[in-house]
Amino acid sequence: MTFENSLSFAQQLDSQDLLHHYQNEFSFPQVNGKKVIYFTGNSLGLQPKRAKTYVDEVMNDWATLAVEGHFYAEKPWWDYHERFANPLSQLVGALPTEVTVMNTLTINLHLLMVSFYRPTSKRYKIICEEKAFPSDQYMFQSQVRFHGYEPEDAIVEIKRREGEHNIRLEDVLAKIKEVGDELALVLIGGVNYYTGQVFDMKIITEAGHQVGAYVGWDLAHAAGNIELQLHDWQVDFAVWCSYKYMNSGPGNASGCFIHEKHHANSDLPRFAGWWGHNKERRFKMEPLFDPVQGADGWQISNLPILSLAPYLASVELFAEIGMAALIAKRNTITAYLEFVLCEIDRDVKGNFEIITPTNQAERGCQLSVFLHGEGRSLFDYLMKNGVIVDWREPNVIRFAPVPMYTSYEDIYRFGQILKTGILTK
Ligand SMILES: *Cc1c(COP(=O)(O)O)cnc(C)c1O
């Protein structure tokens, strides 16, 4: 498609966009009395208006039914989480029994390390990406120390080449081969939070398995953003948070995937609790743990229903739209943002560099822009003028034109604000 940086062109794209009206399903903050242009759905997704209805429902049931709500609410609480199995499994390319919701992201990483990081004196190393999200780095360090190893020895980072912004697939594969039979686990962010680079999860998972390692993925920036086929890719496990692209609300519950092939393996240790116990016999209060078959068997506590309610509202919205439609719009709107950024860079010498891969297969909806020269003042200008973006040291602004609630007109208007910001600096 040949793009134009004009209001009429943007409006024409909006008129052809089948998802355009979904903007009305969300609440937008306001700046200077106007709805903002929101580019930080990769950090905290906007609130779907229907989330409030779902939360109110639980509040009402609690008020009117109290303990009876566990079994007699319209959506009973005791198996409330099972409502996620179908829609959520479709979002991540899994069987319904392979997904569950529980806890929060880093907690779930730790819990799944119990099952999938089983170091031995020979095989104890973990491969991750250089500059992984800090929480993941702390998790790795504490895990290897917990098992009696030194992070400098046990954690192997895949580095970017000198002068490059992204990690090459060939370097990931070479590192997996090199570590070989010392490799216990590969655990990488499916989409890098800083650059927006998407890793080839299928190929990397295969390579990890070839040397006898488990392969897991942190999908914080992938779930609800890119196409996932976790089951077919033979991924061992994956986790994601739900408050980024999945719009479930601040700090909200995490999702997990555990491949079917591990469900019946009683050699895999796990930390257990009553909510993972055989569903039919859960309330018999038996002394011995008998796990539910499937990812639900990794649950520990009874679930925070007030947290699950907005997450369910959002997951149902995703199911209604479907990932295929979202991805189709994502590709166009991200390319349009890229086009507008390049036009303005050319027109007014913005002096910025997009460090996210240009290849569509290697990115989702985030574009990370490195500002050569003065960056922070431009960021401040954007924020003051109703464009919500996020700043990462040393000089990067991340833009996520989330397809579910961003319009092409938003992109055009953003471009005009950016241009004025550069010219008046
Ligand atoms: C956002 C994010 C987290 C956040 O972890 P919480 O446990 O939800 O606070 C962790 N890892 C990655 C890669 C992230 O992008």
The ligand as an SDF file (V2000), in Angstrom:
LIG
                    3D

 15 15  0  0  0  0  0  0  0  0999 V2000
    6.3380   -6.5720   32.0540 C   0  0  0  0  0  0  0  0  0  0  0  0
    7.2990   -7.6720   32.1930 C   0  0  0  0  0  0  0  0  0  0  0  0
    7.4770   -8.3180   33.4220 C   0  0  0  0  0  0  0  0  0  0  0  0
    6.7280   -7.8580   34.6600 C   0  0  0  0  0  0  0  0  0  0  0  0
    6.6500   -8.8440   35.6250 O   0  0  0  0  0  0  0  0  0  0  0  0
    5.5580   -8.8310   36.7950 P   0  0  0  0  0  0  0  0  0  0  0  0
    5.8700  -10.0180   37.5640 O   0  0  0  0  0  0  0  0  0  0  0  0
    4.2040   -8.8450   36.1420 O   0  0  0  0  0  0  0  0  0  0  0  0
    5.7370   -7.5570   37.5650 O   0  0  0  0  0  0  0  0  0  0  0  0
    8.3650   -9.3860   33.4830 C   0  0  0  0  0  0  0  0  0  0  0  0
    9.0470   -9.7860   32.3730 N   0  0  0  0  0  0  0  0  0  0  0  0
    8.9060   -9.1650   31.1830 C   0  0  0  0  0  0  0  0  0  0  0  0
    9.6790   -9.6380   29.9920 C   0  0  0  0  0  0  0  0  0  0  0  0
    8.0500   -8.0890   31.0690 C   0  0  0  0  0  0  0  0  0  0  0  0
    7.9160   -7.4600   29.8960 O   0  0  0  0  0  0  0  0  0  0  0  0
  1  2  1  0
  2  3  1  0
  2 14  2  0
  3  4  1  0
  3 10  2  0
  4  5  1  0
  5  6  1  0
  6  7  2  0
  6  8  1  0
  6  9  1  0
 10 11  1  0
 11 12  2  0
 12 13  1  0
 12 14  1  0
 14 15  1  0
M  END
$$$$
